[in-house]
Amino acid sequence: MQRIPFQTSPRRVLIVKPSAIGDVVHTLPILKLVKNRWPLAEVSWLVTPACAGILDQHPLLHEVIRFDRKMFGRSWRQPSVLRSLFEFGERLKRRRFDVAIDLQGLFRSGWLTFQTAAPIRIGLSDAREFATLFYTHRITVGRREQHAIERYLSVAEAIGAGRGPVEFPFATTAADEAFVRDRVPAKYALLFPGTNWATKRWPVEKFAALVARLKQRFGLETVVGGAPNEVDLAAKIPTAVNLAGRTTLNQLVALIARSAVVISNDSGPMHIAAALGRPLVAPFGPTNPIRTGPYGRLGSVVKLDLPCSPCYSRHCSHQSCLQWLEIDAVLRVVERELTGSY
């Protein structure tokens, strides 16, 4: 086991995990372990604006630092954008971090970690896009065929924080819970038909067909959730209560926490549901649930064993892995997940 020596306890620690929602959720246990390891340290988190809501007002964080990753887009060579990038780097440097931990493992996150000028800069040894060049310490995490959280726990272990307990400290408030309570039925199934890849979507028509079956078989009303760019997709489930695009991230957490069961594609809400321990059904197709599935909940996954899956492709001419996944297969897992929850 690798162990990084610390002469003194760091006063300021930065976690670099800009996106996406599921990845931020995967990193919450590391935040808790870092604070357990150094309770007096000021811990900050660098994140994209789209994901910042789940961290804002978090009691374990000193600061949430927003970084617009569009600055690393095609326009980065423009003088004004380049100047903004380096000004952002200077602002990071002025915060005088003692330790920076990059758990994104890409060039831009590595570069941002380097810009902190922290004397200890930690990342994964198999980070991509030459990100390892920016680290002072590279943590070997073994094979890639393990869950992302297990990989991050190797970093926690290397700083002396141990590998557990694995806890997901969300920062919902009573106001978030009241917002949800005023808008949902007493007992409901929560559907998330969207996801960032079209190839990861179980057909929305099959989600729609679940509504009557869930009511008839389990006595559950249906609520649909999702991001603002998924409003039109959610509207294709017409008999449901539609909250897609109408919640903040912490209200979304409260919505998931209150549900009887969550049925979600491979997406951020799926990871939130797993972290909260909710009954969960997750249709999987082009991605590998061992790596990016609901943590510790492989029994919640429903998938077909096809030779082409997982392919990790964002484009597919037939999408057989999800098109052929039947409604009855999903309902069987719903029934299994609900056993003992009533």
URGIMO-V23946 format. One record per residue. N is the residue number from 1. SS is DSSP state (H for helix, E for strand, - for the rest). Layout:
n=(N;N)
ss=(SS;SS)
This chain:
n=(1;2;3;4;5;6;7;8;9;10;11;12;13;14;15;16;17;18;19;20;21;22;23;24;25;26;27;28;29;30;31;32;33;34;35;36;37;38;39;40;41;42;43;44;45;46;47;48;49;50;51;52;53;54;55;56;57;58;59;60;61;62;63;64;65;66;67;68;69;70;71;72;73;74;75;76;77;78;79;80;81;82;83;84;85;86;87;88;89;90;91;92;93;94;95;96;97;98;99;100;101;102;103;104;105;106;107;108;109;110;111;112;113;114;115;116;117;118;119;120;121;122;123;124;125;126;127;128;129;130;131;132;133;134;135;136;137;138;139;140;141;142;143;144;145;146;147;148;149;150;151;152;153;154;155;156;157;158;159;160;161;162;163;164;165;166;167;168;169;170;171;172;173;174;175;176;177;178;179;180;181;182;183;184;185;186;187;188;189;190;191;192;193;194;195;196;197;198;199;200;201;202;203;204;205;206;207;208;209;210;211;212;213;214;215;216;217;218;219;220;221;222;223;224;225;226;227;228;229;230;231;232;233;234;235;236;237;238;239;240;241;242;243;244;245;246;247;248;249;250;251;252;253;254;255;256;257;258;259;260;261;262;263;264;265;266;267;268;269;270;271;272;273;274;275;276;277;278;279;280;281;282;283;284;285;286;287;288;289;290;291;292;293;294;295;296;297;298;299;300;301;302;303;304;305;306;307;308;309;310;311;312;313;314;315;316;317;318;319;320;321;322;323;324;325;326;327;328;329;330;331;332;333;334;335;336;337;338;339;340;341;342)
ss=(-;-;-;-;-;-;-;-;-;-;-;E;E;E;E;E;-;-;-;-;H;H;H;H;H;H;H;H;H;H;H;H;H;H;H;H;H;-;-;-;-;E;E;E;E;E;E;-;H;H;H;H;-;-;-;-;-;-;-;-;-;-;E;E;E;E;-;-;H;H;H;H;-;H;H;H;H;-;H;H;H;H;H;H;H;H;H;H;H;H;H;H;H;H;-;-;-;-;E;E;E;E;-;-;-;-;H;H;H;H;H;H;H;H;H;-;-;-;-;E;E;E;E;E;-;-;-;-;-;-;H;H;H;H;-;-;E;E;E;-;-;-;-;-;-;-;-;H;H;H;H;H;H;H;H;H;H;H;-;-;-;-;-;-;-;-;-;-;-;-;-;-;-;H;H;H;H;H;H;H;H;-;-;-;-;-;-;E;E;E;E;E;-;-;-;-;-;H;H;H;-;-;-;H;H;H;H;H;H;H;H;H;H;H;H;H;H;H;-;-;E;E;E;E;-;-;-;H;H;H;H;H;H;H;-;-;-;-;-;-;E;E;-;-;-;-;-;-;H;H;H;H;H;H;H;H;H;H;-;-;E;E;E;E;-;-;-;H;H;H;H;H;H;H;H;H;-;-;-;E;E;E;E;E;-;-;-;-;H;H;H;H;-;-;-;-;-;H;H;H;E;E;E;-;-;-;-;-;-;-;-;-;-;-;-;-;-;-;-;H;H;H;H;-;-;-;H;H;H;H;H;H;H;H;H;H;H;H;-;-;-;-)
